[in-house]
């Protein structure tokens, strides 16, 4: 979404809309992280992010909020683009294949049977866990969603019910994606490095981040949580 469009929406409803204008283009992962940081400082029980193309309709937010209100153990709810009887899910074969690869990496990083991490519809509790997870820039590029889930997972003793996949009733693939095959490959390699560090404690050379900033996933400690809060 163009900046002038965002500003026009804010000007039309300044009490409900805030625009976070970054000084330079640092990529989607950093833009989402900065948006989440700004949102955590507001008086909101739930915060999240939604792809601006509205491939997932906004009315799904009500469904997500209902689940978070019902299940207090749930920390994160995200859309799952499963092809089910009666559901309006339109995805190309190529997108489905990429999604399966991402899900495989996610299962290794988060150590949970996650089916779909790349749907751009996510809602989370505004908690110290989340604030700690977004303290440092992401390093996995296009797969920052997986890295965010992994950072949250690392802080949880019991994560069986912390992540909730919500099958979407409708999702439409929007043409014009800027994600290239090269970007997907690089992100996959970065994710493999992170998995080795998180799962096996191997100290591997970090892949370059999209904005050339160094970052490291920190385990939850009293000092980091207090600083993030």
FIKOL-389063 format. One line per 10 residues: number of its first residue (from 1); their letters; for each residue y, z, x of C-alpha. Coordinates in steps of 0.02 Angstrom, whole numbers, padded with zeros to 5 digits. Each point is the difference from the previous one (the first is absolute). Layout:
BEGIN
NUM	a	Y:Z:X; ...
//
This chain:
BEGIN
1	xxxxxxxxxx	00000:00000:00000; 00171:-00048:00069; 00122:00138:00045; 00133:-00063:-00120; -00126:00008:-00142; -00043:00180:00044; 00183:00046:00008; 00033:-00082:-00168; -00140:00103:-00077; 00069:00158:00079
11	xxxxxxxxxx	00176:-00037:-00061; -00067:-00025:-00176; -00087:00168:00001; 00061:00108:00146; -00073:00160:-00072; -00178:-00067:00013; 00003:-00125:00145; 00035:00028:00185; 00000:-00139:00130; -00060:00038:00177
21	xxxxxxxxxx	00085:-00131:00109; -00079:-00009:00174; 00108:-00052:00148; -00127:-00128:00059; -00155:-00087:-00064; -00147:00101:00067; -00134:-00068:-00115; -00076:00054:-00164; -00095:00150:00069; 00157:00081:00068
31	xxxxxxxxxx	00101:-00044:-00155; -00130:00085:-00109; -00005:00152:00115; 00189:00019:-00003; -00002:-00018:-00189; -00132:00135:-00014; 00098:00115:00116; 00154:-00021:-00110; -00102:00029:-00157; -00079:00161:00064
41	xxxxxxxxxx	00174:00075:00012; 00028:-00024:-00186; -00051:00116:-00141; -00155:-00097:-00052; -00179:00059:-00022; -00072:-00173:00033; 00062:-00139:00113; -00073:-00167:00050; 00031:-00184:00028; -00025:-00159:-00100
51	xxxxxxxxxx	00001:-00181:00058; 00162:-00082:-00057; -00092:-00155:-00065; -00072:00112:-00138; -00174:-00071:00021; -00044:00171:-00073; 00107:00026:-00156; 00113:00153:00001; -00081:00073:-00155; -00147:00051:00111
61	xxxxxxxxxx	00113:00139:00067; -00025:00095:-00163; -00190:-00011:00023; 00014:00060:00180; 00111:00147:-00048; -00120:00051:-00137; -00143:00011:00126; 00104:00103:00124; 00051:00119:-00140; -00180:00017:-00059
71	xxxxxxxxxx	-00086:00025:00168; 00091:00123:00113; -00118:-00038:00146; 00057:-00182:00005; 00128:-00033:00136; 00005:-00190:-00005; -00035:-00125:-00138; -00002:-00186:00035; -00040:-00160:-00093; -00172:-00077:00019
81	xxxxxxxxxx	-00008:-00186:-00040; -00178:-00001:-00061; -00060:-00147:-00102; -00068:00083:-00156; -00038:-00060:-00175; 00160:-00017:-00099; 00116:00034:00147; 00130:-00132:00048; -00023:-00006:00188; 00046:-00165:00083
91	xxxxxxxxxx	-00042:-00010:00185; -00045:-00146:00113; -00163:00002:00099; 00099:00015:00161; 00092:00156:-00060; -00162:00079:-00056; -00080:-00030:00171; 00149:00076:00092; -00005:00148:-00119; -00183:00032:00039
101	xxxxxxxxxx	00037:00002:00187; 00143:00123:-00027; -00110:00110:-00108; -00133:00005:00135; 00128:00059:00128; 00068:00126:-00125; -00170:00077:-00029; -00019:00028:00186; 00175:00072:00022; 00007:00111:-00155
111	xxxxxxxxxx	-00188:00034:-00008; -00005:-00026:-00188; -00076:-00143:-00103; 00168:-00084:-00034; -00009:-00168:-00085; 00178:-00070:00007; 00145:00062:00106; 00115:-00151:00003; 00060:-00003:-00179; 00187:00033:00011
121	xxxxxxxxxx	00000:00134:-00135; -00014:00180:00061; 00059:00169:-00064; -00014:00164:00097; 00045:00182:-00017; 00161:00050:00086; -00086:00127:00111; 00003:00066:00180; -00156:-00105:00031; 00095:-00159:-00039
131	xxxxxxxxxx	00156:00051:00093; -00103:00035:00155; -00093:-00166:-00017; 00161:-00103:00004; 00087:00093:00142; -00043:-00135:00128; 00007:-00190:-00013; -00160:-00089:-00050; -00094:-00096:00134; -00121:-00106:-00102
141	xxxxxxxxxx	00124:-00133:-00054; -00052:-00084:-00162; -00137:00131:-00026; 00122:00146:-00006; -00072:00052:-00169; -00165:00038:00084; 00088:00096:00139; 00096:00103:-00129; -00162:00044:-00090; -00079:00047:00167
151	xxxxxxxxxx	00145:00113:00047; -00013:00089:-00167; -00189:00013:00012; 00009:00081:00173; 00096:00147:-00073; -00123:00037:-00141; -00148:00117:00008; -00069:-00063:-00165; 00049:-00178:-00045; -00133:-00043:-00130
161	xxxxxxxxxx	00126:-00007:-00141; 00161:-00026:00100; -00002:-00191:-00014; -00013:-00084:-00170; -00031:-00186:-00027; 00071:-00059:-00166; -00075:-00165:-00061; 00147:-00108:-00054; -00002:-00081:-00171; 00098:-00147:00070
171	xxxxxxxxxx	00054:-00067:00169; 00064:-00175:00039; 00004:-00073:00174; 00176:-00060:00038; 00014:-00154:00111; 00106:00002:00158; -00079:00140:00101; 00075:00012:00175; -00153:00083:00075; -00079:-00120:00124
181	xxxxxxxxxx	-00177:-00005:00066; 00068:00052:00170; 00086:00153:-00076; -00162:00049:-00087; -00098:-00016:00163; 00125:00103:00099; 00005:00135:-00133; -00190:00005:-00002; -00005:00028:00188; 00130:00138:-00012
191	xxxxxxxxxx	-00101:00081:-00138; -00156:-00003:00108; 00095:00090:00138; 00055:00133:-00124; -00176:00022:-00067; -00065:00027:00177; 00134:00131:00031; -00021:00090:-00167; -00188:-00008:-00018; -00062:00010:00179
201	xxxxxxxxxx	00145:00074:00100; 00003:-00151:00116; 00165:-00024:00092; 00026:-00186:-00012; 00156:-00097:00045; 00105:-00017:-00158; 00035:-00172:-00067; 00183:-00046:-00014; 00079:00049:-00164; 00095:-00125:-00103
211	xxxxxxxxxx	00167:00075:00055; -00055:00044:00178; 00018:00186:-00036; -00128:00121:00067; -00083:00112:-00128; -00147:00118:-00009; -00091:00080:-00145; 00027:00187:00009; -00121:00125:-00076; 00075:00119:-00127
221	xxxxxxxxx	00070:00156:00082; 00120:00133:-00059; 00138:-00067:00112; -00015:-00182:-00050; -00010:00042:-00185; 00154:00110:00010; 00097:-00134:00091; -00051:-00135:-00126; 00045:00110:-00148
//
